[in-house]
Amino acid sequence: MRFETQLKGLIEDYLSAYAAHDAHGCAAVYAPDGVIMTPFEPIVTGRPAIQSVHRDWFDDSEREKRIDIVEYHSDGFYAHCLLHWSVIVDGPDGLPTQEGGCSLNILECRQGEWLITRTALIPDQ
């Protein structure tokens, strides 16, 4: 199966879990030792911590998450992808507002399954 097809499937799995507020499902696309680096919190390491940070994000009223593939490359064992993400949140005035940015992701194929090992979130602003 082509890497692009597998990457799209991984993103769809993540978005489905995100829409359902399923923190376990969101963390499942990460390697057990996966890492998220974000300017919003300290570095998040491991699936339990990734689950926890997703629960926090769900509490922030994030909704309508969208992810688009900007670019990707794979050698069959490792891969990187640049994604653009956007979400709707309640602004300070209580009105819905869109936020977004990019995420640079490093993936590894472990036992035939692609998992994210590192994510760096970079907001648009």
N, C-alpha and C positions, 0 to 999 in steps of 0.2 A: 504494500500500500504506500502511496506517495506521502511524503512528509506533510505537504500542504493539507491533504485530506485529514491526516491524523491531528494536525494542529487545529484545524477548524472544529473537529470533534471535541478536542480538549476544551476549546473556548466555549463551545455550545454546552458542554457538561458544566463548566464553571458558571456560565450565565444562568442556566436552569437552576442550579443550586443557589445562586445569589438571589434570583427572583423569588425562590421559595424560602429565603432566609435560613438556608441549610448550611450552617458553618462547617459541619463535618464534610459535606459534599464539596464546598469551596476548597477546603484544605486537602481533599483527596487528589487534586490535580498537582499538588506539590509533592516532592520527595519527602520522606520522613525527616530529613535534615534540611529541608528547604528554608530559604531566608527571604524575607521581604524587607527592603530598605525604603523608607518613606520619610519625608520631612515632617510628617504629622505625628510620628511616635518614635520611640527608640527602635532599634533594629529588632525585628521579630524573627525568632529562630525555632524551627521544629513545628510539626503539625499541630500539637496542642496550642501553641502560642498563635499560630496562624488561624486556628478556629476562634480563639479568643478575640483577636483583633477584628475578625469578620463580624462577630457578635456586636462589638462596639460600633462598627460601621453601620450595621443594621439599625442600631439604636439612634444613629444620627439622621434617621429618616431618608437615607439614600434610596433612590428608586429609579426605575427605568434605565438600568445600567446598559451601556452599549460598548462593544469592543470591536474595533476594525483592525485588520492586519495591515501594517504599513510596509513591512519587509521582513524577510526571513531567509535563513540559510541553514542547511543541515548536511553533515558528512555521513549520516547514518548512525552515529554514536552520540554526537553532541550537536546542539543546534542553538541558534539565537533567533529571537524575533522581537521586532519593534511593533508595539501595538498602540493605538490611540484609544483612550477610554473616555466616556462621559457618563455623568449621572445627573439626576435632578435632585436637588435638596431644597429644604425650606430656608430661604434667606433670612437675614436679621429682621426684616419687616414681615416675615411670615409668608411671603409670596414665593412660589416655586422659582428656582433659578438653576441654570445649568453650570456644572463645573466639569472640568476635564483635564486631560494631560496625556502623557505617554508613559508606557512601561517598557523597559528593556528587560527581556527575560532570557535566561540561559536554561536550556533543557538538556536532559540526559535520557537516553534510552536504556532503561533498566529492565532486564528480563522481558524484552519485547514491548515494554510500555513506556511511552514518553511522559516524563514528569518534569515539572519546573523545579530547578534547584535554586535559582536566584531571580528575584524581581527587584528592580529599582523603579519606584514610582516618581514621576517628575510632573508636577502640576503645570498647567498652561501659564499660570500667572507668575 
